[in-house]
């Protein structure tokens, strides 16, 4: 699973949540439910937007084993990580 950041313009809050790449959260209610946080005073139908970021991949069996993919070697010419 990947960790994404979502921003709510109405309340000015940014929330991190993990979900599959195929999922996309559209509202504050969906975001709060997925993150396990209370709605507070923001209506559940309030739109949220996913922020553009590198994201974190969860590797291993527990969420405590977060790890970012290593950066590609700039001299190798590959667009993805070649791990050499």
C-alpha positions as CSV (number, residue, x, y, z in Angstrom):
1,X,0.0,0.0,0.0
2,X,1.1,3.6,-0.6
3,X,0.7,6.5,1.7
4,X,-1.0,9.5,0.1
5,X,-1.6,13.1,1.4
6,X,-5.0,14.6,0.9
7,X,-5.8,18.3,1.4
8,X,-9.2,19.8,2.3
9,X,-9.4,23.5,1.2
10,X,-12.5,24.1,3.5
11,X,-10.7,23.3,6.8
12,X,-7.1,23.7,5.6
13,X,-6.1,20.3,6.9
14,X,-3.8,17.8,5.2
15,X,-4.2,14.1,6.1
16,X,-2.0,11.1,5.3
17,X,-3.7,7.9,4.6
18,X,-2.6,4.5,3.1
19,X,-4.6,2.8,0.3
20,X,-4.3,1.0,-2.9
21,X,-3.2,2.8,-6.0
22,X,-6.6,2.0,-7.6
23,X,-8.5,3.8,-4.9
24,X,-9.1,7.5,-4.8
25,X,-10.8,9.4,-2.0
26,X,-13.1,12.3,-3.1
27,X,-14.7,13.6,0.1
28,X,-13.8,14.5,3.7
29,X,-16.1,11.8,4.9
30,X,-14.3,9.1,2.9
31,X,-10.9,10.4,4.0
32,X,-11.8,10.5,7.7
33,X,-13.2,7.0,7.5
34,X,-10.1,5.6,5.8
35,X,-7.8,7.5,8.2
36,X,-9.8,6.7,11.3
37,X,-10.2,10.3,12.4
38,X,-13.3,12.3,13.4
39,X,-15.2,14.5,11.0
40,X,-15.3,17.4,13.5
41,X,-17.2,20.3,12.0
42,X,-16.4,19.7,8.3
43,X,-19.3,18.2,6.4
44,X,-18.6,14.7,5.1
45,X,-19.5,15.7,1.5
46,X,-16.7,18.4,1.4
47,X,-14.3,17.6,-1.5
48,X,-10.7,16.8,-0.9
49,X,-7.8,16.6,-3.3
50,X,-4.9,14.2,-3.4
51,X,-1.6,16.1,-3.3
52,X,1.2,15.3,-5.7
53,X,4.1,13.7,-3.8
54,X,6.5,10.8,-4.0
55,X,4.5,8.7,-1.6
56,X,5.7,5.9,0.6
57,X,5.5,2.2,0.0
58,X,4.8,-0.2,2.8
59,X,7.2,-3.1,2.6
60,X,7.1,-6.2,4.8
61,X,4.4,-7.4,7.0
62,X,3.7,-4.4,9.2
63,X,3.2,-0.7,8.7
64,X,6.2,0.0,10.9
65,X,8.4,-1.1,8.0
66,X,7.9,2.0,5.8
67,X,10.6,2.6,3.3
68,X,11.0,4.9,0.4
69,X,12.3,3.5,-2.9
70,X,15.9,4.4,-3.5
71,X,16.6,7.1,-6.0
72,X,17.9,6.1,-9.4
73,X,21.5,6.6,-10.1
74,X,21.7,9.7,-12.3
75,X,24.4,8.2,-14.4
76,X,22.6,5.0,-15.3
77,X,20.1,6.6,-17.7
78,X,17.2,4.6,-16.5
79,X,13.9,6.3,-15.5
80,X,13.2,3.9,-12.6
81,X,15.5,2.5,-9.9
82,X,18.1,0.2,-11.2
83,X,19.5,-0.6,-7.7
84,X,23.1,-0.9,-8.6
